[in-house]
Amino acid sequence: MKFHIHTYGCQMNVRDSEAVEALLIAEGHEKASNEEEAQLVIVNSCTVRQKAEDKALGKAGNLIADGKITGVMGCAVKRLGADIFRRLPALHFAVGPRMFSRIPDIVERITSVPAAVMPRRILEVGENEIPKGLGAHPSAVCTGTFSDVHSFVTVMIGCDNRCSYCIVPDVRGHEWCRPFDEIVSEVKSLAERGVKEVCLLGQSVLRYNDSGKTFPDLLRALQEIDGLLRIRFTSAHPSGCTDELLSAYRDCPKVCRHLHLPVQSGSNRILSEMGRRYTREEYLKAVAKMRAFDPQFAVTTDVIVGYPGESEEDFEMTRSLMDEALFDNSFIFKYSPRPGTKSSLMEDDVSKEEKERRNQVLLSDQERRGIELNSRLINSVRRVLVEGPSKRKSERWSGRDSGNRIVVFEPCEGISVGSEVDVKILEAHAQVLVGEIV
């Protein structure tokens, strides 16, 4: 049957959806070009914030009302368990984030009987099972030419950090690292099929360790793969910004000069309350180490505003840290209490209005900072991996430099997706660089 997958949330959810797509195609199902023509629709859910969970479950409810076979997978299923069927009584199936490989079998159970007796409320949650199907890619089972430039590769799942606000350890389980050789084999296969850039995924990816083989060891192994041009990874933690990591950067020119390093707050008091296990000073030292290695090294971050007890002074400390760190980009979130976390037991005492104000202040700060940093790159030449036509102006093409900066450029004649070009930067905006091929 024809299927469609709606994905909410992080890159790990995107990768899980790709794997489910590959598993379903391998069983003879067909990917629909849109939701309307699909008979089976799966919603991959996020629960890191209540708004994200409500959006995913609301979508699933609408699909059920349209008469489609509907399933929900992902983190919201793990959080809610059987209670998901109280919110969605007519849901056909629900599958936790470590159990997605069972979806083809579940679909077979549902579709092998007449519609009048089609089973519903099938639940597969699991606890800490080793997930299967992590290496499945649609390109391996689809006919035709594979033209994707970029691919996600899961290297570890789960998290043991237990930050006070975060539900991820409860829904994705304890940390588990994929076998080293399995990851290398997957990336080799992707490179052979034309992938030029991979992004290695893990909740705290720098903690990767498979029988003594560390994350820097993995970077060095992937550096040797023919055809692969770039290696990215997310997310990082300041404790992983070691001399060993810097050594891997020096040894591996394919590893992009960009680090996504969530800070969450610039106040040592709030960082301690959050259980982040570093201070403001230690965080800034990690950023300085990267910039000392390469002054144009790009650092991006995540920030939470309105954490319980966050005072105006705490907030201003976050503002000053962000200016000192000179983030190339920042993803700013308003605090949302999640059931079962330590912070959910605290009074959510920062008003919605104040959270919104602080959010807007940081967004404005980042706009200013982005223009300032990108303006420094005017007249420089950036090596850009071509991704395709610009979304805003089709006469221009778009790609990214090593620092993950979006670069749009012209002329486009003779340029192909997946190639690398040198672009002289002529204009700078907060989120985009504009230039011409040289």
N, C-alpha and C positions, 0 to 999 in steps of 0.2 A: 504494500500500500504506500501511498504518498505521505511523507511526514514533513513536519516543520518544527524547528526548535527555537523558542524565544529565550534569550540569555540575558539575565540581569547580574550586575555585580562585577567582580574583579576578573583579571586575566586568567586566573585559575579556573573560574567558571567557564570562560570562553574556551579554554583548552579542553575541559571536561565535555562541553557540548560538541566540540570537534570529534572527540573520541567516540561519543555516542553516535554521531552521524556516521562515522566509519563503520562501527559495529552493525548498525542497522542496514547500511548499504551492502555489507558483506553477507547479510542474511537475505538479500533479494529485495529489500525495500528501496523506494525511490525518493530522493529529496525533491520536495515541491518547490516551485519557483516563488511561491508566496503562501501565506497562511490560508487564504480563501480556498485554494485548490487541494489543501492537505486534508486527509481523513484522520490522521493521527497528529496531535500537536503536544509537544512537551515543553513545559516551562521550567527553565533552570533558575532556581531561586537564590536570593541573597537575603541574609538576615542580620548583617552587620549593623543596620539601623532599621527601626520600625517602619519608616517610610518605604524602604526598599522591599521589605517583606510584604507589606500591604499591597504594594504595586504588583508584585509577582503573583500573589494569591488572587488579587482582583482580576488580573488577566486570565488566570486559569478558570475563574468562575465564569467569565464572559465566554470562554471557549466551550465550556460544558453546556452553557445555555444555547450555543450555536449547534449543538448536537454532535460535536466531534469527540472521538476517543481522546481523552485528555489525561496526561500524567504530569506530576511535578517531581523534579529532582533537585538535589542540592541542599544547601545549608538550612533553609527554613524547614525542610522535612526532618532533619536531624533534631532541630530544636523542638518542633511541635510533636513529633512522633505520631501516634494514632489520633491525637487531637486535631490533626489537619483535616480529618474526615468530619469533624464537627463543624469546621468552617466551610468545608466543601463536601457535602454528603454524597454527591453524585460523581465524585472524582474516581477515575478508574484505577490509578495506581500512584504511589508515592515512593521515592527511592532516595536514600541518603547519599552524601557525596562520595563515600567510599564503595558504594554498591552499584554504580551506574552500569557496570558490565552485565548486570542481570536484566537490563531493560529489554534486549531482544527476546529473551525467554519469556518475560512477562507479556510482551506484545503478542507472542505466539499463543500463550494461554488465553489471552483475551479474544483474539481473532479466530481461534480455532473452533468456536462454538457459535450458534446462531445469535444474532443481535439481541433477541428477546431474552436470552439467558446469559448475556455477556457479563463476566465477573467484574465487580468493582471493589474498591477499597483494598487493593493488594498493597501491602506495606513491606518494604525491605529497607531497614534502617542500618543495622549493624553497629558495632562499637569501634573496635580497632582492627578490623580485618585489613589485611594487605590488599590494596585495590588491584584489580586486573584491568587490562585494556588501556593503560596509561600511554602506551606507545602507538595506539591506533590513529592513523591519519586518513582523512578522506582521499587524499591523493594516491594512496596505496591500493585503493579498491575501485576508484573511478576510471573509466576509460577516457581516452583523449590526452591532451597535453596538459601537464601541471604547470601553471604559470605563477603561483604565489611566490612572492619574494621573501616574505617574512613568515616564520612559524614559531609558535610557542612549544617549549619542551619542558615538561614537569620533571624536576630533579628531586624534589622532596615534598611531602605533604604534612599537614598538621603543625602544631606549635606547642612548645612547652614553656613559653615565656610567662604566661598568665598575667598580662597587663590587666589592671583593675577594671577597665572599661570594655574589654574585648571578649567577645563570645566565641571567637575562632577556635580556641582549644576545646571547647565543648562540642562544637559542631563538626570540626574536621579532625579531631582526635589528637593523639600524641604524635610527635615528630617521627617520621619514617623516611629514610633515604632510599631512593632507587639504586639498584646495583650500578656501579661505575661503568662497567663494560656495556651494560644495556643502554645507558644514556649515550655513550660514544657511538654505539652501533646505530641507534636511532638517528643521531645527527648526521652520520655518514650517509644513511639512506636518504635523508631529506636533501642533503647536498647533491647527491646523485640525481635527484628528481628536479633540481633547479633552484632549490631554496638558497638564498644568498645570506640571509640573516636569521639567527635564532635568538630567542629570548628565553633564558633559563628561569623557571618559576619555582618559588618556594616561599613560604610565609616568612622565614628568616633564613634566606638562602645561603648566607655565609657560614652557617652552622653545618652545612653539608659535610658528612663524613661516612664513608663506606669502608669499613675495616681498615681505617688509617689513611685512606685516600681522601684528601681534603678538597675543598672547593677550588683553591688555587691549582691543585693537581688536575682537576677536571678542566679548568680553563686551558692549561698547557696541552692537554690531550686534544681538545677541540681545535686549538690553534693549528694543529698539523693536518686537519682535514682539507683535502683538495676541493676547490670550488666554493667553499664557505668563505664569505668576505667579512662578516661581522658577527660578533657575539655580544649580546646584552644579557642583563639579569635583573631580577627584582624579587623581593625587596631585601634591603640590607639593614643592618643594625650597627651602631657605632663600635660595638665591641669587636666586630669582624674587620674593622679597618686597620689591619695589622701590617707589619713590615712584609709579611709573607704575601699578603694580597698585593701590596705595591710592587713587590718583586715580580708577581705574575703579570701585572700591567706592563712592566718594563719588558718582559720576555714575550708578551703576546700582543702584537700590534693589531690583531683582529678584535681584541676586546675593546669595546667602545668607551670613550672617555666621558662617561656619564654614570652617575650613581644616584639612585633613588634612595634617600636616607631619611625616613620619617623621624621627625623630632617631637611632634605633638604639643610641646609647650616649651617656653623659654624660662620658666620659673622653676628653680630647684625644688621648691616646696611642692608644686604641682607634679613635677616629674617623680618625686618620691611617692606622692599619693597614688600616682598612676602605676607605680611598680616598674618604671622604665629601666632602672638599674644603670643609669649614667647621670652625670650632672651636666648643666649647661656648659661648663668649662670643658668637660671631656668631649661633648658633642662638637663644640667649635674646634677643638684640637684635631678631631677626625677630619673635619672639613678642610682645615688648614693643611693637613698632610696631603690630601688629594690635590689641592691647589698648588702646593709647593712642587708636586710632581709635574703638574701641567697647569699653568696659569689660566688656561681656557677650559679647564675641566669643568663640566656642567654638573651641578648638584641640584636635585629637586627634592621636595619633601611633602609630608602630610602634617597638618596642624589641626588640633581640636580646640574650638573656642567654647566657653561656657561650661567647662568641667565643674562638678560640684565644688563650691568654695573658691572658685577662681575670682580673685579680687581685681579691681582696676589696675592695681600695681602689678599683679601677676600677668595680666594681659599686656601691659606696657613692656614687661620683660620679654614676652614673646615677640612683640613688635621689634624691639631692639636687637634681639638675637637674629631675627630674619634679615634685618638690615646688615648686621655684622657678617652673617653667613653669605649674603648676596646670592640668594637662591635664584636659579634660572627660571624655575616655575614652582608653584606651591598649590597643593590641593587642600582646601580649607573646609572643614566640616563643623557643623554645630553639634554639640554633645547630645547623644541620644542614649538614655539608659537601656541596657539590655538585660532581660531576666537571667538571674543566676550569676551575674558578675558581681564582684565586690562593690563596685561603685553604685550598683543599683540599690544597695542598702543605704546609700547616703541621700541626703536631701538634695533634690535637683533644684538648687536655690538661685540659679541665674535665669532670669526671665527670658521668655522667647524673644521679646523685643530687644533685650540687651545682647542675646546671642546673635541676633540678626545684625545689630549695629556693629559688633565686633567682627563678624564675618565680612561685612562690607568694608570696614576699615582695612582689614588685611588684604582683601581683594584689590582695593585701590592702591595700597602700598606695593603689591606685587606688579600691578600694571606699570607703575612708575619705575620699579626696579627692572622689570623686563625690558622696557624701552632703553633704560640706561645701559644695561649689560649688552643688549643686542646692538646698540649704536656703536659700541667699541669695535664691532666686527665689520663696520662699513669699510670698504676697500680691501678687506682681507679676502682670501680665496678659500672656500670650503669644499671639501670632498663630499659629494652628495650621492647617496644611493637612491636611484630613481624608482619611485613607487607608482607613478602614473599621472594623468592629467590632474591639474588643480581643481578642487571642488568648486571654487568660486569663479575662476576664469579658465575656461577650457583651452584657450590659446596658450596658456602657460602650463608647465608641468611642475610636479612637486616631488620632493623627497626629503630625506633627513641627513644631517651631518652626524659625525661621530658622537656629538654631544646631545643627540636626539632633538635638535632644533629643526623645525619645519622650514624648508627652503623652497620657495617657488621661483621659477626661472624660465627664460626663453633665450634663444630660439629652441624649438623642439624637433626640428627636422633631423632624422637619422638617429634619434634617441630611442632606446628601448627600455622597457621595464626590467629592472634588475641590473642595469648597467651602472657604472660609477662615472660621474662627470665632475669637473672642477668648475665652480661657480664663484664669480666675483660678486660680493655683496654690495648693492647700491642703495638699498633702503632697509630700515630696521623698524619693526613694530614690536609690540610687547610679546607676541606669540609667534611671529612669522618674520623670516628674512626674505628679501626679494633681491634677485640678482640676474646676471647673464652668464652664459657659458663662456669660458675662456679657453 
